[in-house]
Amino acid sequence: MIKQYYLRTVSALLSSLTPTWRERIYKILSDMPRLLGINLACGFAVTYVLRTGGSLFDNITVSMFIGFSAYTLINGTKQLIWRDKEPHVIGFYLMCLLIAPLAFFVGLLIASYLLNFSINAFSHFQWNHVSNFVIMTCIVSLVAAWSFWNRGKMAELVAAAEAEKAKNAAIEKQALQAQLQMLQAQIEPHMLFNTLANLQGLIAIDPERAQHMLAQLIIYLRNTLSSSRAEHTSLKQEFTLMQAYLELLAIRMGKRLRYTLELPDALQQTSIAPMLLQPLVENAIKHGLEPKMEGGSIHVVAEAVIGQLHLKVIDTGLGLPFNYDDSHVVSTDGLHVGNANIRDRLLALYGPQASLTLTANAPEGAIAHLIIPLAHLAQ
């Protein structure tokens, strides 16, 4: 309860400050545990190692004031000399050596004043050997300064690494977007030319079918254009695109192509990266149904199973090659290259928990199975 109240109070105080002061105070607060540990160690060392006399409480108290004085004077002088710039290493350590004796006497005087000690109370310090304590303060100050310096450097390196990681992620995201646009640029002309050629033939012999084909082409192009301009699309829009695409192919292939789409209402607004389903549907048509004399059927289904989105493209085409192993594919044909590209996109967008598998469908055909954690998708 006390810790939570302290954290809320500190957060409220920091939020009211400018970013520069907020960063400085955060640094001071993060340095405090280490500074307290160093001061405590000095108090124990004076009491039990140097054996100068005096109680443990008195020695720890004086060590605390000397340590805080050294920390304040060193950081204050550093700010006055170098402002927010990186200090020169040798100059910084020389400054610490010069400030340490001053910090010793300032801390000693503050302790005597605030705790109502008389100077005689520190007679056990053996004033004729005060140089030993000054030297000890100098050594401890140098060690502490080195420790805080390295910690600051480490924090800078971590921040730089995180910034570089974020930059690389942004570049990778841009590359994926460019890859998606290239993929769409390859698909759309091919699809458009084939459809226009079919339209040309249908207009003369079957105007009604030609009109239906043109309507589906408009739906397909409208949804494709919308997807190409966005990083994400909804499953409803993706299935609308698939329906228009499959309807265009059904007009061309006739009874050789039958298709069904299954999208539950609860998943219609689920966000997903565009162009994940269409390459799988295209592969099923190109490698499974078109080469098969009698054609076949294709079923596209989406379902949520234990926190995962499952997308399946199930066809009854020619199926997979004999002894096909989806995990050890070395072929460079369009099917395998396309699947490799989808796997790369899944890994970059949704992490290693997302997957694409290609398995045989009994009694014939193939199943392309996409799995994406629902936690990575926006509803």
NORLINJO-V798686 format. One record per pair of residues at least 6 apart in sequence whose ideal C-beta (glycine too) atoms are under 8 Angstrom apart, sorted by the first residue. I is the first residue (numbers start at 1). J is the second residue. If there is no record, write none. Layout:
# NORLINJO-V798686
i: <I/I>
j: <J/J>
This chain:
# NORLINJO-V798686
i: <10/14/14/14/15/17/20/27/28/31/31/31/34/34/34/34/35/35/35/35/36/38/38/38/38/39/39/39/39/39/39/40/40/42/42/42/42/42/43/43/43/43/43/43/43/44/44/44/46/46/46/46/46/47/47/47/47/47/50/50/52/52/52/52/53/54/54/54/58/58/61/61/62/62/62/62/64/65/65/65/65/65/66/66/66/66/66/66/66/67/67/67/68/69/69/69/69/69/70/70/70/70/70/70/70/70/70/71/73/73/73/73/74/74/74/74/74/74/77/77/78/78/78/81/81/81/82/92/92/93/93/93/96/96/96/96/97/97/97/99/100/100/100/100/100/100/101/101/101/103/103/104/104/104/108/111/112/112/112/112/125/172/173/176/176/176/177/179/179/180/180/180/180/180/181/183/183/183/184/184/184/184/187/187/188/188/191/191/191/192/192/194/195/195/195/195/198/198/198/199/199/199/199/202/202/202/202/203/209/212/213/213/216/216/216/216/217/217/219/219/220/220/220/220/223/223/223/223/224/226/226/227/227/227/227/227/227/228/230/231/232/232/232/232/232/233/233/233/233/234/234/234/234/234/235/235/235/235/235/235/235/236/236/236/238/238/238/238/239/239/239/239/241/242/242/242/242/242/243/245/245/246/246/246/246/246/249/249/250/250/250/253/253/253/255/256/256/256/256/256/257/257/257/257/257/257/258/258/258/258/259/259/259/259/260/260/260/260/261/261/261/262/262/262/262/262/263/263/264/264/264/266/267/267/267/267/269/270/270/270/270/270/271/271/271/272/272/272/273/273/276/276/276/276/276/277/277/277/277/279/279/279/280/280/280/280/281/281/281/282/283/283/283/283/283/284/284/284/284/284/284/285/285/286/286/287/287/287/288/288/288/288/288/288/288/288/289/289/289/289/289/289/291/291/292/292/296/296/296/296/296/297/297/298/298/298/298/299/299/299/299/300/300/300/300/301/301/301/301/302/302/302/302/303/303/304/304/307/307/307/308/308/308/308/309/309/309/309/309/309/310/310/310/311/311/311/311/312/312/312/312/313/313/314/314/314/314/315/315/315/315/316/316/316/317/317/317/318/318/319/319/319/319/319/320/320/320/320/324/324/326/326/326/329/329/329/339/339/339/342/342/343/343/346/346/346/346/346/347/349/350/350/350/351/351/353/353/353/354/354/354/354/354/355/355/355/356/356/356/356/357/357/357/358/358/358/358/359/359/359/360/360/361>
j: <29/22/25/26/22/25/84/152/75/71/148/151/144/147/148/151/67/68/71/144/64/67/140/144/147/60/63/64/66/67/68/60/63/63/66/67/136/140/56/59/60/61/62/63/64/56/59/60/52/54/59/62/63/54/55/56/59/60/132/136/59/124/125/126/124/122/124/125/117/121/111/115/107/108/111/122/111/107/108/110/111/114/103/104/106/107/108/111/137/107/140/144/107/103/104/106/107/110/99/100/103/104/107/137/140/141/144/144/99/102/103/106/95/96/99/103/141/145/95/99/87/92/95/87/91/95/88/145/149/142/145/146/138/141/142/145/138/141/142/141/134/137/138/140/141/142/134/137/138/137/141/133/134/137/122/117/118/119/121/122/133/348/348/345/348/349/231/341/345/228/273/274/275/345/228/275/279/341/224/227/228/275/278/282/221/224/220/245/248/217/221/252/213/217/248/252/213/251/252/210/213/214/217/209/210/213/251/210/251/251/248/251/244/247/248/251/244/248/240/244/241/244/245/248/237/240/241/244/241/233/237/233/237/238/241/274/275/274/274/273/271/272/273/274/378/271/272/273/274/268/269/270/271/272/263/267/268/269/270/272/302/263/268/269/272/274/276/277/261/263/300/302/278/261/277/278/281/300/261/278/281/257/259/261/281/298/257/285/257/258/259/289/290/295/295/289/292/294/295/296/285/289/295/296/297/298/295/296/297/298/297/298/299/300/297/298/299/300/299/300/301/299/300/301/302/303/301/302/302/303/304/304/302/303/304/309/379/309/374/377/378/379/377/378/379/309/372/377/345/349/311/342/345/346/370/300/311/313/370/338/341/342/313/342/368/370/298/300/313/338/334/335/338/339/368/298/313/315/317/366/368/298/315/334/335/317/318/335/296/315/316/317/318/319/365/366/295/296/298/315/316/317/317/318/317/318/315/316/317/364/365/315/316/313/314/315/316/312/313/314/315/311/312/313/314/310/311/312/314/309/310/311/312/309/310/310/374/373/374/375/371/372/373/374/370/371/372/373/374/377/369/370/371/369/370/371/372/367/368/369/370/367/368/361/365/366/367/361/365/366/367/361/364/365/364/365/366/364/365/360/361/364/365/366/358/359/360/366/358/360/357/358/359/336/339/340/356/358/368/356/370/355/356/354/355/356/370/372/354/376/372/373/376/373/376/371/373/376/370/371/372/373/376/369/370/371/368/369/370/371/368/369/371/366/367/368/369/366/367/369/366/367/367>
